[in-house]
Amino acid sequence: MRIRLGRLLRPDSLFSSAKPVVGCSAVPLGTQQTATDKQTAGIATAVALAATLFLTAKQQQQRQKLTRCEDGSVLGDHHRSRSLVSSPVRCETAAVPQGLELAQRTASVSESSIITLDVKSDRPGLLAQITEAMNGQHLDIRDAQIKTAEGGMQARHIYTVKDKKTGCALTDSKIEEVRQVLEKLGEVECSAVAWPTYTQAQVAEHTTKANRIWVSYKNGVYDITDFIANHPGGNEKILLAAGKPIDPFWRIYQQHEGRGNALTQLEKLRIGDLSDPAPAPKGDDPYDTDPLRHPGLKFHNNKPCNAELPEALMMDSWVTPNPIFFIRHHHPVPVIDHDEFRLVVEGEGAKHVSLTIDDLRNHFLKREVVSTIQCGGNRRSDLDKVKKTSGIPWGPGAISTARWGGVYLREVLMHCAGLSLEGVEWNGLRHVVCYGVDGMQASIPIEKALSPFGDVLLAYEMNGEPLPPEHGSPVRLIAPGIVGVRNVKWVGKIRTSKYEAEGVWQRGVAYKGFSPMKRSATEEECAKVQSIQEMPVTSSIVSPAKGAIVDGDDIEVKGIAWSGGGCGIVRVDVSADGGVTWVTAELAEGSEQHPSRSWAWTFWEACVPVTEEMRGKEITVLCRATDTSYNTQPERPEHIWNLRGLNCNSWHRVEVQHDDSD
Ligand code: HEM
């Protein structure tokens, strides 16, 4: 069997793409200032930088522990012993004019400097002037933290900067220049240091919690110890890089570099520069062999590909055309030689068998199931509005439906691998684990896999066509009613087991739903929480689109509704007045499915009256569905917010503008 995940590519430059994301936050400094437009812009930039690049508590402590050494250098406590021994740095303290103090430490290979400002006044406009002064000095501000003392009279600003002209840490003369400019502002104490530098060998010594866990990325060194437990990709994977460069790992998981979220988090963990970074490896991109994709998809990432079914095309047909079916990948699409491909079935209570594609096609009855697949993070962006979660900020399009053709998993397990219900009981089996050849693994409960009403397929067709590589060719699991991630693509092995699948997508924080109060989770806490299988009832408005102009006496609303576990949809309610009054929608395609085997979504439409008060105004149209278990959707995302942004099924809202001009 030949399976390939493509080749490795030289990554792009980190900092050229690591633009700070501007957000807003209640940073007190500067908020009550009366400023000119220019000053306001300066404040906004500084506050946004500070807000978005805020350091972790640990990191703040570390940086605030910057202390002056006997030789005049400025070092963090955690660096002191190592840096003094090994860092090739020259340290000196510059003259300290009244009210302004400057120290510097330059290293031969340092690429950035830390400028610390102790600002002793909250004079209106001072922050804007500082920002303006730094911009005027052509400083590239890569990280900023503003910490205000109680009462707001004093603040410490810590900026990580490099000289835009040289792309490096500030030279002695540049520091002096910056100091003089800042001195003129008054009420500011300024000190500057270069990052300490470390060698790869020194980074390699840091692989345990006790000794702190370090990694390098391009020219930077990072202490990731406190981040590991909350890594969305799980402990196991991130620890593979302990003491090493993460660059080769991120060439496979390019989503880290794609949206910048991971880069922003990483930058907060920076503790120094790497003096001997490995040359960027040459070679092709592991994603070079990915299929061409339909331009109509709404792309979040391309490497790996994560793209939504656009709402404008969602209801064109009840089954989604293959090219625009949403895509959720974790890796490159594997290139698989179908002639050599074997599907292995094994595990307790089962015979070891190895099947070709022809075996699947020719020795089993072909079955067809129409099933909707929905990503566990669908509509995560609604939760992000409450508070940022981690993961792809999916809109409502991480969901699609297809007619899948293949063989029943239960028939392969029972008739071919000889698994019996007695064998399941006898061996205490609880899970069927599927291994994708791309490295994914996930499991479903064995009861679901073996139920004659579970309709779990090993699919080799999608909407009457051979399964496309993008969607798992030559064979993928279709577990109707179960969260998308368990519908493993490119399945190469199936195993019956007492234990659920290992790895981040089953046991890690990635698919565990916590209380809204939980801001981080340890491995032990994750282990106590059930991994997502069946998803809760949900619905969304597909038309009118957000921001559409509507007119007349009523609004035609159309949408989709779906529930996990095969529950059908009994009702969809639509409201245009915040849920004071409701219109019951007409259920359309999908409503005729078996009430407890409704694997596919249900289309619906409603006509909602526009009252006198609504005319000419912005109207929020909202919907909620109720399934055959009489579960319904919660009103607000705040109440279901969770760390990883999963299972967002609050009432779906769309704002439209009513045009009353006629
Ligand atoms: C060392 C610093 C690292 C940081 C700051 C970091 C950060 C993140 C973030 C923010 C995500 C969520 C991505 C998203 O928005 O979709 C993520 C996911 C992930 N990370 Fe990392 N990561 C690090 C290292 C690693 C390493 C070394 C590996 C692999 C060996 C890795 C493997 C993964 C995987 C597999 C996912 C899940 C991707 C998916 O579900 O598609 N990460 N990481």
Boltz pocket constraint, residues with backbone or C-beta under 6 A from the ligand:
constraints:
  - pocket:
      binder: B
      contacts: [[A, 215], [A, 224], [A, 227], [A, 231], [A, 232], [A, 233], [A, 234], [A, 237], [A, 238], [A, 239], [A, 240], [A, 241], [A, 246], [A, 249], [A, 250], [A, 253], [A, 255], [A, 256], [A, 259], [A, 261], [A, 262], [A, 263], [A, 265], [A, 266], [A, 329], [A, 330], [A, 390], [A, 391], [A, 392], [A, 504], [A, 510]]
      max_distance: 6.0
